[in-house]
Amino acid sequence: MANPWDVNGQGWTNIVIPEDHNIVNICERLNKFFRDKEAYSKFLACRGESAQQLLDLLQDLLDRDLDPDTTNRGRIFKALIRLSRDSKLHPQCLKLTGLKETQLVAGGTFSDVHKGSLCGQNVAIKMMRVFVESDIDALLKEFSREALIWRQLCHPNLLPFFGLYYLHGRLCLVSPWMENGQLRAFLNNRSCDTDRLLSLVSDAT
């Protein structure tokens, strides 16, 4: 088997992380390659199965979050975004199955929001809206970028990101369903005193 770290040979392929491997060392070795322009160019040129393996690896490293060096984490995340954009692939862990659509509930400039069900739980389905064929590539890149950024975020006041799903041939972002709807609509439909509004703002920030 080729050395997966040998970017001048068959590099960037067949990379596997054993459970007992030192994650910090892997992050440091990856970042060493990312600082090498030639190696990074070869990395971004990966396609198909090789690109998929790399995307899965990078997302796995970000999910484990064992590297205390935030600079390393930033480089890995940037590499994930760029390779996903160039290869038009996503980490496999983002892909959902078994989603059931129920109804359209809202629409925006670039997307529609549907209510659906996933494993017995109500979910919000943000579906990419396409007007002309030429919009597809740009919107796919934007939706993919949003999904990857959302996946890395974790905060009590942020909705968790469940994953990606293709519905009616269109890419969708899936998150928990909020019965009270959007914050603006919630506030418009209820009278809140100043203290309550300040409390909501404090919670949000």
N, C-alpha and C positions, 0 to 999 in steps of 0.2 A: 504494500500500500504506500502511496506517495505521502511524503511528509506534509501534513495539512498546513504547516506554517511556512513552507517553501514557496513563496510567491513567484519565484522565478521558474518553478517547475509546474507541478500540478496543484499549486497551492490553493488555499481557500476551499478545499473540498474534503468531504469525509471527516469533518471535525466533530468529535464526540467528547462530552465532558463526563468522565467517570465521577461517581458520587463522592469519591474520596480525593478528587483533584483539588488543588489549591486555586480557588476562584480568583483571588487577588493576582496571582501570577499570570493566569490566563488574561485577565484584563490588562495587565501591564504589557504583556507580549502583543496583544491586539493593538494597543495604543502606540506601541513602537512602530508597528506596520502602518498605522494610520498617519503617522507623522512623516512617513516616506512617500513622496508624491507618486513615484512609479508604482509602488506596491498598492497604494490607495486607488490609483487609476485601474489597476488590474482587479482589485476588489469590486469596484463599482461596475466593471464590465461583465461580472458574473451574471449568468442567466439560467433559467430553468431550474433543474434540481440543485445545482451548486448554490444558486442565489437563495433558494428556499431553505437549504440547510443553514446558510449563514444568517438569514433572517431569524430562523428559529433559535439559533445559538445566541444571537445578540439579545433577543427578547428574553431568553432564559436567564442570561446574565443580569439584565435589568430587573427582572422579577425577583431574583435571589437577593439583590441589593446588599452584597457582602463586601463590596469594595468601599472603604472609607474615603477614597479619593474622589471628590465630586468632579474634578477635571476629567478623570478617566471615564466616569459615568456620562459626562456631557459629550465626550467624543464618541462613545459607543452609541448614544442616542442619535447623534447627528448622522453617524454611519448607517444606522437602521433606517432613518428617514430617507436618506439619499438612495440607498440600495432598493428600498421598497418603491420609491418613485421611478427609478430607472428600469427596474425589472418588472414593474407592474404586478408585484406579488406582495403578500402579507404574511406575517408569522402565522403558522397554522393554528396556534392556540387561540387566535382571535375569531376563528370561523365557528359559527353556531349551526346546530341542526335542530329540527323539530319545532321551528317557529311557526305559529299559526296567526295569520292576520284576521282581524275582525272588522275594523271600520276606520275610515278616514276621519280625523278629528280636527286637523288644522293644516294650513298651508302657508308657505313663505316664498321668498324670491327664488331660492335655489333648492328647496326641499319641501316635502309633505310629511306630516306626522300622522301615523296610524297607531291605533291601539291594537295590541295583539296579546298572544299568550305564549309563554315558554315554560315548559315543565310545570304547568299549573299556576304560574305566576303571571299577573298582568304586566305587560311591558310596553314601553313607548318605542315605536319604530320610526326613525328618521330616514325617509326614503329620498334618495337623490332624484331631483326633477331634471329631465332633459327635454329641451325644446327642439334643438336641431342636432343632427349627428355630429357636427363639428364641436359641440360642447362636451361630448362624452369624455374625451381624454383629459381635458382640464378639470372637469368636475370630479372625475375618478381620483386624480392626484390630490385635489383639495380634500375630498372625503377621506382618502387613505391617510393623509397627513393628520387630519383631525382625529381619526381613530387611534393612530399611534401616540399622539400627544395625550389624548384622554386616557389611554391605557396606563400611562406612567403616573397619572395624578391620583393622589389619595388624601382626602381631607373630609372631616365630618360634615362639612357644608357643601360638598360636591357629590353629585350623583355618581355612583359607580358605573363603569362602562362594562356591559356584558359581552359585547363582541360584534362581529360583522355577519351579515346575512344577505344573500341575493334573493330578492323577491320580485317576481315578474321581470326578471332580467336586470334589475336595478340594485345597486349597492345600497345597503341600509346599515345604520348604526343603531344598536339596541341598548336600551337602558331601562331602569325601573319605571313603572308607571306611577305618576303622582296624581292622586285623586283630586287635589285642590288646584291642579293646573299650574300655569305660569304665575310667577310672583306678582307681576303687574295686574293680571286679572284677579288674583286673590285679593290684593289690596283694594282694587276698584269695587269689588263686590262686598267688602266688609268695612265697617267703620272702625278705625283704630285711633286710639288717643296717641298723643305725642310720645309718651313713655313707651308704649307698645311698639311704635314705629322705630324709635331709637334702639330698642332691644333687638328688633329684626335686623336693623342695619349692623349692629354690633355682632350678631350671630353670623351674618353673611361675610363679614370681613375678618 
